[in-house]
Amino acid sequence: MKARLCFVSVLIAVLSLALVTACKPKSNQVVTIVASDAGWDSQKIHNTLAKIIIENAFDGYAFRESTASSTMVWESMKNGDIDINIETWADNVESYPEDVKNGDVVNLGVLVEDSRQGIYVPRYVVEGDPKRGIAATAPTLRRVEDLLKYPKVFPDDENPSRGRLYGAIPGWMCDEILYKKYQLYGIDKDFNYMRLGSEAALFASLMSAYNLGIGWVGYCYEPTWIVGKLDLLILEDAPYEQDAFLEGKTEFSTQKLLNCCSRYFPAKAPDLAEFLKKYKTGSGLISEALAYLDETKKTYEETSVWFLKKYDNLIDEWLPPQNAKKMRDYLSKK
């Protein structure tokens, strides 16, 4: 009998301890925030800035990236596998209005007010460059359809009888739209459509042509380090209209880039959702950071620390006072 009572007492004690442990707040539990990485440099800078802030100005969070095409990223966020998509080009996402309306995706606010994308050429192709001794080779090139007159100005290295138009990166939603435009305008009759495997390869092709002073035409966007560094000209197109744009019939819009998240994220990390609502930069600021990254050959983390120190005032715009203090304490040691 005593043995049984002893066993019951021990069992009650164990259960009570388990209950207390279960009810105790897990203050040391780390919540992992998953951000999208679709492969372009400006998003990588934003992700690194967010990682530094989330892991050092807040408690209890870890940050990691999930790499995929922009199409896969979007579906993963709708499913809740990805928490946040910093620098969302919403106009490129055909389902965006419906996804927000249905509550599958949450718009946390504007990240960058001023951005552009489209088909670019070096300005010297149209206007020449007397300082470099370059004559204009396509003086009447103003609009996308004008490319039909100038395939020989942009020869394909592998087939010089045809021109070459550089598309966007495979898997980027804008590339699907650009390819429709390439076919719709009849550019495919005299030009080959070249997709390179990365943003770095695309920009390397542009930089190489620019240094040689020869023709290059293809996709580019802002903010990027290369637009800030080179004198480029965006080709005109029909005025933007959403439905026609998705068919390749109009220009890419000058759009606001957004911070978006899955429908689960605001409940998962409400303090971070508030931070991302206030997290705003600008095309000029990010282009400057990307130029610093390129010129100094620093890492994304080193560039982000440099950026946060240089634009210290942004910390107060983004964070509550106690979090801003923690952020500056971290930066003071870097």
N, C-alpha and C positions, 0 to 999 in steps of 0.2 A: 504493500500500500504506500509506504513512504517513498519507495523507488518510483512508483507511478506518479505520485504528487511532485516528486523532484523533476521527473521528465516533463510534466505539464508546466511546471514553473519555468523550466529552461525554454520550453517551446514558446510560451507566452513572451518571455524576455526577447527571444530571437525575433518573433513576429513584430513585437513593439519596436525593436531597433530597425527592422526592415521598413516598417511603416514610417518611422521618423526620417529615415534616410531617403525614402521615396518622396516624402513631402518637403524635404529640405531643398531650397533653391539651389540649382546647379550653377553657381556663380562662376565656376571655373570652366564651364563648358564652352568650347569654341564652335562658333557657327561659321561654316564655310560659304562664302558668297562666290557664285560662279558667273563670270562675265564672258561675253562673246569676244572672239578674236577672229575677224573675217579677213585679216591679212594686210590691211593698209596702215601706213605709218602713223597717221593722225589718230586713228583709233588706238593704236599701241601706246602712244603718248598719253592719251586720256586714261587708258586702263592703268598705266603705271602710276600716274598721278592719283587715281582713285585707290589703287592698292596701298600706296604710301600713307594716304590719309586714313583709309579704313582700318589699316592694321596698327597705326600709331596714334591717331587722334581719338579712336574709339576703343572700347574694351570688348574682348570676347569674340573677335572676328578674324577669320583668315580669308584670303582672297586668292582665287585662281582663275585662269582663263581656259576656255574651251574653244579650240580652233576648228573652224569649219567654214564652208562657203556661206555667203550671206543668206541664201535661200534656206539652207539647213539650220542656220542660227535662228532664223525667225520661227521656224516650226518647233525647234527645241525650246524656245522661250515660251511659245504658246502652250507647250506641254508641261512647262515648269522645270525642265531639266537645266535650263539656263535662267539665271535670276535677272540679269541686267544686260542691256545692249546700249552702251554709251556710243554716241554719234550715230544715231539712226537716220538714214536717208529715206525718210518716210514716203516721199513722192515716188521712189523707185519700187515701193512695195505695193503691189496691186491690191492686196487684201487688207492693207492697213486701216482704212476707214471702217470696214466691217469688223475687223478684229478688235478695234477699240470699242466700237458700238456694242459688240457682244460681250465685252469684258474679258476677252482672252489675253489682251495686252493693255498695259496702263501707260499712258503718256505722263511722264514726271515733269516735263517742261522743256524749254528751249535751251540747248547747249551752245549753239553757234547761230547767231542771227543772219550771217551773210556767207553764203557758200555758192559756188558755181561748178558746173561740170558740162562737158560736151566734147566737141572735136576741135582740137587746137593745132596751130602751125606756128613755127618761129616767125616773128614779125618780119625778119629780113626776106622771107620768101615772097611777101607781098610788097613790101616797101623798100627792100634793099637795105644795106648797111654800109654807107660810104667809109666809115672809120675802119671797117674790116675789108673794104674793097669788094663787097658782095653786091651784085646787081639783082634787082627783083626778077624772079623767074616766073611768078604768077601774079602779075600786077592787077588783074581784075578779079582775083579770088576774094570774095567777100562772104559768100553763102555756101552752105554744104553742097548744094547742087552744082556750084561752080567747079567742084572737083572733077566733074565729067570732062572739062576742057584741059585738065592738066595731069593726066596719068604719068607722063614722062618726067614731070618735075619730082615725082615721088616714086622712083622705080623700085621694084621688088628685087632685092639682091639675087634671089634664086631664079627669077624670071623677069629680066629687065624689059621685056616687051609689055609688061603689065605694071600698074602702080601697086603700091602697098598701103593699106589703111590699117593702123594698129588699133585693135579693139581693146576692151577692158579685160580684166582677169577672168578666166573661166570660173563660173559659179557666182560671179557678182551679178545681181539683178540688172544693173545698168547695161551689162554686156548683151543681155537678151534683147533689150530695147535698141541698142546701137546696131545690132546685127539686122534687126527688122528694118531699120533706117537704111542700112547698106543695100539691102535688097529692094526696098520700096523706091528709092531714088535712082535705081539703075546703076549704082556705083559698082556693083558686082560684074558689070560687063567688061570693065577695063582695069579693075583693082582686085587684088587678092586681100582677103581679110585675115590678118595675122593676130592670133591670140598668144601672148607670152604667159609664162607660168606664174609670174609674180609681179608685184608693183615695182620691185627693185629692177627686174629685167626690163620692164616697160620704160622706166625712167632712164635706165642706162642706155637704151637705144636712142632716146631723145637727146640725152646729153652728148652722146657720140656724134650724132648728126649735127647738133648745134655747134660743137667744137670744130667740125669740118666745114661748117657753113653750107650744108646741103639740105635738100628737102626732107621733111618729115611731117606726117599728118597722122593724128590718132587721138585716142581718148586721153583726157586728163581732167583733173578736178582741183578744187581749192577748198580747204587749205592744204598745200603741200610745199615741201621745201623747194621743189623744182620750179613751181610757178613764182615763188618769191625770188628765185635766183636768176631765172632766164626771162627774156622779153618775148612773151608769147601772145598770140592773137587767137581768140575764140571765134569760130566761124558762126555766122548768123543763120537762123532757121526760122520756120514759121512760129508765130507766137504760141506760147505754152497753153495747152488745154488738156486736162487730165486724161480723158478717154482717148483722144487722138495721140497724146504722148505715148501711152502704153502700146500703141500700134506703130510707133516710130515716126509719126507724121509731124512732130513739132520739136522745138528746142527743149533741152532740159531746163527745168525751172531753176530760178535763183531761189533756193529754199532754205528754210530754217532746219538745222540739224537738231535732233531731239535726244533726250534721255528716255528710254523706254524700259519697262520691266515686265516680268510675268505677273499674273494676277495674284500670285501667292506672296510675292516679295514684300509688299507693304506691311503684311502681318508678320512675316518672318523677321524683318529688320526695320521697324518703323523709324528709328533714328537715322538709319542710312537712307531711307526713302526721303526724309526731310532734307538731308544733306544734298542728295542728287537733284532735288527740286531747285536748290539754290546754286548748284554747280553750273556756272556759265563761264564760257571763255570768249573766243572770237576768232575769226579767220586769220586776222593779222597776228594775234598772239601765238596761235598754234603754228602758223607758218614760220614765225621767228624761232620757236622752239625746235622745229624740224630743221631749219637752216643751221642752228647751233649743233644739233645732232650730227648733221652731215659734215659740217666744216671741222668740228673738233674730234669726230670719231668717238665721242663718248657713248656710254650705254644709255638705254632708255631711262634707267634709274638715275644715273648721274645727271642726265639732262633734266629730268623731272625735279630733282633736288635743286639744281641751278634755277629752274623756272620758279619754284616756290619761294626761293630766297629773293629772287629779283622782283617778283610781284607779290610781296608779302601782304599787301593790302587785300588781295583776293581771299586770303585765309579768313579774315573777319567777315567777308561777304558770304562765305560758304558755311562757316561753322559757328556754333554757340561759343561764348567766351571760354568756358572751361575746356572745350575741345580744341579751340584755337591755341590755348596755352600749351596743351600737350603737344600739339603739332610743332610749335616753335621750340619747345624743349627738345624734341627729336631732331629738328633741323640744326639746332645749335651744336649738336655733336657730330654733324656730317661735314 
